[in-house]
């Protein structure tokens, strides 16, 4: 096992915790800060906004600078932001804290993604999936841990304990060596290949990222208000719905570890189209039990993020940090915009319509992935013809 995998797994575990922490603590946060649906959606969106800023800034840095100081700084930023929350702080200050947590997580997300692709290259889907399975474990466990800690009304204490956990990861990261950037390894100056980042297939991967991360964020943040307003269930069922969604993602990512090849853009297309149909039927018809269909949606969407990141890094191997950071950063733009949009639709109409609209974003995943698949097939055909001609 590569030396960075254990600390990377721990860091991604906490990434999963912070992804669902606002949603799991929905009732406590709303009561403490006095937020409506759109206000809470904006608060949750600030996490994705911070992640997006972190991954975009980190991309070029990861391709140029030593990696261990970056990992240490990122985990310390997340720790300080979580430890500094207060029960009666303003909503703007709460947004700043959550955005800073996201920024720290975004930096080390890009860093560890880049190191994984650089280390395994064409075989990076499986180790990437392994690391991101840790995200799902953290996300699955968090709602239950919130309940165990006394419910979401204790959200400040829960946030601060997560900050303490980040301090532990920062201490661990201080002693872990990480491989240098590829340009340092080959002794060549780093140049960002902008032409490779403007191809239709790479742009399509960015569309996949926006739609997927936004959908994931909305399902996590608005599980509580959906089950309460549409299904008439209590807070505990909202938390179990979040757990079921992330448990489905975990199961799907573990299944993705089984095949040694054949996982690529076609997988993304199938998952996006299937998820669109599933969301339209289950959320649109308000089916019960909510945990069953939330788990099913998670299972269907499970492979999108790790496969998408692996494809992005392999497309631009000479600037893997920039490529993966750009895709993940634009994904976080979706994680910022879609919760805000969902909250706005919910306040203007109702939360049922807002959640059902996610079927359109899942369809966008499938259609964009088809563009990537066609481009990949065209490149393979061209390479085969060149080989035959030789």
DAPEWO-V797032 format. One record per backbone hydrogen bond with DSSP energy under -0.5 kcal/mol. NH is the residue of the N-H (numbers start at 1). CO is the residue of the C=O. E is the energy in kcal/mol with one decimal. If there is no record, write none. Layout:
# DAPEWO-V797032
[[NH CO E] [NH CO E]]
This chain:
# DAPEWO-V797032
[[5 2 -1.5] [6 2 -0.5] [7 3 -0.5] [8 4 -2.5] [9 5 -2.8] [10 6 -2.0] [11 7 -2.4] [12 8 -2.5] [13 9 -2.0] [14 10 -1.8] [15 11 -1.6] [16 12 -2.1] [17 13 -1.5] [18 14 -2.5] [19 15 -1.8] [20 16 -1.2] [20 17 -0.5] [21 17 -1.1] [22 18 -0.6] [24 20 -3.3] [25 21 -1.9] [26 23 -1.3] [29 25 -2.6] [30 26 -2.8] [31 27 -2.3] [32 28 -2.2] [33 29 -2.8] [34 30 -1.9] [35 30 -0.9] [40 36 -2.7] [41 37 -2.7] [42 38 -2.2] [43 39 -2.0] [44 40 -2.9] [45 41 -2.2] [46 42 -1.5] [47 43 -0.7] [47 44 -0.9] [48 44 -1.0] [49 45 -2.7] [50 46 -2.3] [51 47 -2.4] [52 48 -2.8] [53 49 -2.3] [54 50 -2.6] [55 51 -2.8] [56 52 -2.1] [57 53 -2.4] [58 54 -2.3] [59 55 -1.5] [60 56 -0.6] [61 57 -0.9] [62 58 -3.3] [63 59 -1.3] [64 60 -0.5] [64 61 -1.2] [65 61 -3.4] [70 66 -0.6] [71 67 -2.2] [72 68 -2.5] [73 69 -2.6] [74 70 -2.4] [75 71 -2.1] [76 72 -1.9] [77 73 -2.2] [78 74 -1.9] [79 75 -2.1] [80 76 -2.6] [81 77 -2.0] [82 78 -2.0] [83 79 -2.4] [84 80 -1.1] [85 82 -1.1] [89 86 -1.1] [94 90 -2.3] [95 91 -2.3] [96 92 -1.8] [97 93 -2.4] [98 94 -2.5] [99 95 -2.6] [100 96 -2.1] [101 97 -2.1] [102 98 -2.3] [103 99 -2.3] [104 100 -2.3] [105 101 -2.4] [106 102 -2.8] [107 103 -2.0] [108 104 -1.8] [109 105 -1.9] [110 106 -2.1] [111 107 -2.1] [112 108 -2.5] [113 109 -2.4] [114 110 -2.6] [115 111 -2.3] [116 112 -2.0] [117 113 -2.4] [118 114 -2.7] [119 115 -2.0] [120 116 -2.5] [121 117 -2.7] [123 120 -2.3] [124 121 -1.9] [127 123 -0.7] [128 124 -2.4] [129 125 -2.5] [130 126 -2.4] [131 127 -2.3] [132 128 -2.4] [133 129 -1.5] [134 130 -0.8] [134 131 -0.9] [135 131 -0.7] [136 132 -1.4] [137 133 -1.9] [138 134 -2.2] [139 135 -2.2] [140 136 -2.8] [141 137 -2.3] [142 138 -1.7] [143 139 -0.7] [144 140 -0.6] [145 141 -2.2] [146 142 -2.6] [147 143 -2.1] [148 144 -2.4] [149 145 -2.0] [150 147 -1.5] [151 146 -2.4] [154 151 -1.7] [155 152 -1.3] [158 154 -1.9] [159 155 -2.6] [160 156 -2.3] [161 157 -2.2] [162 158 -1.8] [163 159 -1.7] [164 160 -1.8] [165 161 -1.9] [166 162 -1.8] [167 163 -1.7] [168 164 -1.6] [169 165 -1.8] [170 166 -2.5] [171 167 -2.1] [172 168 -2.0] [173 169 -2.8] [174 170 -1.3] [175 172 -1.6] [176 173 -1.3] [177 175 -0.6] [184 181 -0.6] [185 181 -1.8] [186 182 -2.2] [187 183 -0.7] [188 183 -2.0] [193 191 -0.5] [194 192 -1.7] [196 193 -0.9] [197 193 -0.8] [197 194 -0.6] [198 195 -1.1] [199 196 -0.6] [203 199 -2.5] [204 200 -2.3] [205 201 -1.7] [206 202 -1.6] [207 203 -1.7] [208 204 -2.3] [209 205 -2.1] [210 206 -2.4] [211 207 -2.4] [212 208 -2.8] [213 209 -2.4] [214 210 -1.7] [215 211 -2.0] [216 212 -2.8] [217 213 -2.4] [218 214 -2.3] [219 215 -2.4] [220 216 -1.6] [221 217 -2.9] [222 218 -2.8] [226 222 -1.9] [227 223 -2.5] [228 224 -2.2] [229 225 -2.5] [230 226 -2.6] [231 226 -1.0] [233 227 -2.8] [237 234 -0.5] [238 234 -1.4] [239 235 -2.2] [240 236 -2.2] [241 237 -1.8] [242 238 -1.8] [243 239 -2.4] [244 240 -2.4] [245 241 -2.2] [246 242 -2.2] [247 243 -2.4] [248 244 -2.2] [249 245 -1.7] [250 246 -2.5] [251 247 -2.6] [252 248 -2.3] [253 249 -2.4] [254 250 -2.2] [255 251 -2.0] [256 252 -1.5] [257 253 -0.6] [257 254 -0.9] [258 255 -1.5] [259 255 -0.6] [264 262 -0.7] [267 264 -0.7] [268 264 -1.3] [269 265 -2.2] [270 266 -2.3] [271 267 -2.4] [272 268 -2.6] [273 269 -2.2] [274 270 -2.4] [275 271 -2.6] [276 272 -2.0] [277 273 -1.8] [278 274 -2.2] [279 275 -2.8] [280 276 -2.2] [281 277 -2.0] [282 278 -2.8] [283 279 -1.4] [284 279 -1.4] [285 281 -1.5] [286 283 -0.9] [287 282 -2.3] [292 289 -0.7] [293 289 -1.3] [294 290 -2.2] [295 291 -2.0] [296 292 -1.8] [297 293 -2.3] [298 294 -2.1] [299 295 -2.4] [300 296 -2.2] [301 297 -2.0] [302 298 -0.7] [302 299 -0.6] [304 301 -1.6] [307 303 -1.8] [308 304 -2.4] [309 305 -2.5] [310 306 -2.2] [311 307 -2.6] [312 308 -2.1] [313 309 -2.4] [314 310 -2.3] [315 311 -1.5] [316 312 -1.0] [317 314 -0.6] [319 316 -1.7] [320 317 -0.8] [323 319 -2.5] [324 320 -2.6] [325 321 -2.3] [326 322 -2.4] [327 323 -2.1] [328 324 -2.6] [329 325 -2.5] [330 326 -2.4] [331 327 -1.9] [332 328 -2.0] [333 329 -1.2] [334 330 -1.4] [335 331 -1.8] [336 332 -1.4] [337 333 -3.0] [338 334 -2.5] [340 336 -1.2] [341 337 -2.8] [342 338 -3.1] [343 339 -2.7] [344 340 -2.3] [345 341 -2.6] [346 342 -2.5] [347 343 -2.3] [348 344 -2.2] [349 345 -3.0] [354 350 -1.8] [355 351 -2.4] [356 352 -2.2] [357 353 -1.6] [358 355 -1.6] [359 356 -1.9] [360 357 -1.3] [361 357 -0.7] [362 358 -2.2] [363 359 -1.9] [364 360 -1.6] [365 361 -1.4] [366 362 -1.7] [367 363 -2.5] [368 364 -2.4] [369 365 -2.2] [370 366 -1.5] [371 367 -1.1] [372 368 -1.7] [373 369 -2.7] [374 370 -2.3] [375 371 -2.1] [376 372 -2.5] [377 373 -2.5] [378 374 -2.3] [379 375 -2.2] [380 376 -2.2] [381 377 -2.4] [382 378 -2.3] [383 379 -2.5] [384 380 -2.1] [385 381 -2.1] [386 382 -2.3] [387 383 -2.3] [388 384 -2.4] [389 385 -2.2] [390 386 -1.8]]
